[in-house]
Amino acid sequence: MPEDLTVGRTEGAPALNASDSRMEHGIEALLAGEGIMVLRRLGPKRFRVEGTPPVWASQVGEVPLRTGTEFDPAAVFLFLPYFLEDAGSPWATDDAPPQTSDIWCQTLRNGEYLHFTATARRMGGSEILLVRALGVDFEERRHVLQKARELALAHERLLKEISKKEALLHCLVHDVAGPATTVIQCFGLLGLEDGLTASARELVNMGSSEARRQQVLLRGTLDIFAADLSALEEFFTDPATAPDVLRSVNSVLKQLTASFAAKGITWSLVPEPDRPSPWLVAGHGGKLERILYNLLENAVRHSPVGSTVTIRLTDEVATVCVAIDDQGPGLDPGLAATLFERFVQGKTNGGSAGLGLYFCRMMINRWGGQIGCHSLPAIGSRFWFRLPKPGAGPDPTAAPTPPKH
Amino acid sequence: MNRGGVVKGRHGVAKPMIQKKICLLGSFAVGKTSLISRFVRGIFSDQYLVTVGVKIDSKDVEVAGETIRLVLWDLAGEDEFAKVNPAYLRGAAGYLLVADGTRRATLNQAKVLQKRVAEAMGPLPFVTLINKCDLVSDWEIPETDLQALRADGWEVIQSSARTGEGVEDAFASLARQARVKRPQ
């Protein structure tokens, strides 16, 4: 706004020529068009409308505010006394900085409402108060806030709904698991009986084994629904609390020492050379370890005796990629695309419920990452995931791309 | 909005009307704007419309034979995008602390807000509204929680902006307390 705005002209100032006068009227029209009302302070609780008032001025008070109307704006704009008291002395000196109020909302006589801000400033010796009705830009910002709040409410409702379903599922699983335990115990007692024929014993063993598998499946189902819920909960993108993926890999390798040893499998951890620790990623430490456990345990299960599992960590500027290579039979191309879906199992399920990889995908996606797998011709298979570094944020448009190495 | 700044005295002589500033505080979407809409205009809408900044309304009420103008400051709900500025309560004669009975977390947030206000403004009369009591099947706040608040001296009213239950009572109670305790 130009400093020589004519609303600030004082008594005794040089008379305006025709060009100045046209400019003055142009500026007045511009301000009115922008929804700004210019008020000159005449004294305590006394202001005068200067120039052309904006359209809303006819609706905001008990009587329309017109050019030259003198009134106490505090009686019309109930928020103003609060602001003017807070503003201190914006009119005390010529160089006092202008003060702008917070946003307030005012109901008009026609029942509609508008949002306003006020700015108090001194110009050319005059004490000026600009009252501005907020327009399209503000409505767009308000719309964004409205959507954010609606999403937050929808998120709360979703969490509540999932919690209810989880409680129901727990009840159902408990009801089903109870009889399964009894069946296992009965088979156990039957197995102790003397005089069972070989085929009868085989049937007892088969029944016992299937009942135990049923228990595993039930536990897996409970776990995955719990994970469904936790996937919607908090994770960390702050470097102070974000997990270190290299540390998590080492922790999981330690947990799987016996599994590796049982099959004579060795592992090789290859972080990127010369890259200093820590390897921080967005996510949750405990769940990240569970993801790594699922992937590494999967690799061990499908690796031949005496082979090697290789874990590679790559720094990709904004992301960190973890790839786990095994020397197993590789992946059926048709299966690779669906392997991360719920209840999908590989060629040999090995007693798993087909939920481990689903859990991995769910968590990685939640943290803004990608996950995938493919065969390594003549070698085995690769399972990989990529997570953003803390603060980097996900790229929602990025398609999953396998690691380059 | 009701306007006019005088009332007729006993002998028909005009005298200034007493005004009391009342603020409404609480998390977002607990129903603050709807409570004012119900109280001032007697209407309710299911549509959630976010409040930005401060929205001011007023209503004249009778307290002990005296007309008092309640100037109602509807403060934007608090969340990660916006924090309530306790300075808005300056000059307030009291406030309504609003929680959503179908969202238990909003009661905890109300307690935090009350503490912040008490620290910033000192003791002010307030009434706690546990709103949306018409949504019985979604209700999350057990009676024991409310009893605990009452045991701490809080006045707690269950309300519904939809049905109007508890709304007049809450404003009337606050108006009575405001008239007695903090003359402006």
Chai-1 contact restraints between the chains, C-beta under 6 A:
chainA,res_idxA,chainB,res_idxB,connection_type,confidence,min_distance_angstrom,max_distance_angstrom,comment,restraint_id
A,E62,B,R3,contact,1.0,0.0,6.0,A-B,restraint_1
A,L78,B,I56,contact,1.0,0.0,6.0,A-B,restraint_2
A,F79,B,V54,contact,1.0,0.0,6.0,A-B,restraint_3
A,F79,B,I56,contact,1.0,0.0,6.0,A-B,restraint_4
A,D102,B,G53,contact,1.0,0.0,6.0,A-B,restraint_5
A,I103,B,V52,contact,1.0,0.0,6.0,A-B,restraint_6
A,I103,B,G53,contact,1.0,0.0,6.0,A-B,restraint_7
A,W104,B,G53,contact,1.0,0.0,6.0,A-B,restraint_8
A,W104,B,V54,contact,1.0,0.0,6.0,A-B,restraint_9
A,C105,B,K55,contact,1.0,0.0,6.0,A-B,restraint_10
A,T107,B,M1,contact,1.0,0.0,6.0,A-B,restraint_11
A,R142,B,V52,contact,1.0,0.0,6.0,A-B,restraint_12
A,L145,B,V50,contact,1.0,0.0,6.0,A-B,restraint_13
A,Q146,B,V50,contact,1.0,0.0,6.0,A-B,restraint_14
A,R149,B,F28,contact,1.0,0.0,6.0,A-B,restraint_15
A,R149,B,V50,contact,1.0,0.0,6.0,A-B,restraint_16
A,L153,B,A29,contact,1.0,0.0,6.0,A-B,restraint_17
